[in-house]
Amino acid sequence: MVVHFIGAGPGDPDLMTVKGRRLIESCPVCLYAGSLVPEAVVACAPAGARVLDTASMTLEETHAEIVAAHARGQDVARVHSGDPALYGAIAEQIRRLRAAGIPYDITPGVSAYSAAAAALGQELTIPEVAQSVVLTRMSRKSTAMPEGETLENFARSGTTLVIHLAVRYLREIERRLTPFYGAECPVVVAYRVGWPDEMILRGTLADIQERVRAAKVTRTALVFVGPALAETQDFADSALYDPTKPHVLRPVAVADRSKGGGG
């Protein structure tokens, strides 16, 4: 018996991995986070499977279901949204599984931030503009952030920020980030990426709050901040394909090969 933690992706059933779908199809028990995972994702569970939406369940209740399945020798598909490695709340589940001697494995999924970048039709790491992406969140009613993991500290790098659990706090984000990025810094709010009612809202630190309020978006959204989000901008081409810069798979520059020096 194995508990399979499965990343369901951002919502679109077609964005789940083949391995994840096959596991759901084979498990007689399926526990899924229904607040963020649509039923369509787990519709492939086998006939007669015990399929439970865990949105209203406690950690101890879900663990009890797993323990019972373990006693029956039944595999469990534990389905989480996005990729379970990011805000998946699997660490505390794994701790209990280890204590109980119940085996588990993890199948990664498509993260909401990468699905949002695809919906934007953009790359998040633009040469000489931003080469890092910081995934963070607002603390508020959820678990407190560790000391030092503040928006201000991350903003000092000037790179792309992806902020979870933040759409209700856009005024605070504007206040805290404007000194580092400027009022006209591009901001994107990605609502329910991968779902039929997906919505992408573009703006700046100065005006995104009004745009989001007009769209009546209050939850289930990611906030992106950073200069790499600009729809049009001048930037240098990546050195990866620069014909004048050799690398391990192109050890001689194109100019040198044209002189007969390359293979």
Buried (B, 14 or more C-beta within 10 A) or exposed (E): BBBBBBBBBBBBBEBBBEBBBBBBBBBBBBBBBBEBBBEBBBEBBEEEBBBBBBEEBEEEEBBEBBBEBBEEEBBBBBBBBBBBBBBBEBEEBBEBBEEEEBEBEBBBBBBBBBBBBBBBEBEBBBBEBBEBBBBBBBBEEEEEBEEEEBBEEBBEBBBBBBBBBBBBBBEBBBEBBBEBBEEEBBBBBBBBBBBEEBBBBBBBBBBBBEBBEEEEBEEBBBBBBBBBBBEEEEEEEEEEEBEEEBEEEBEEBEEBBEEEEBE
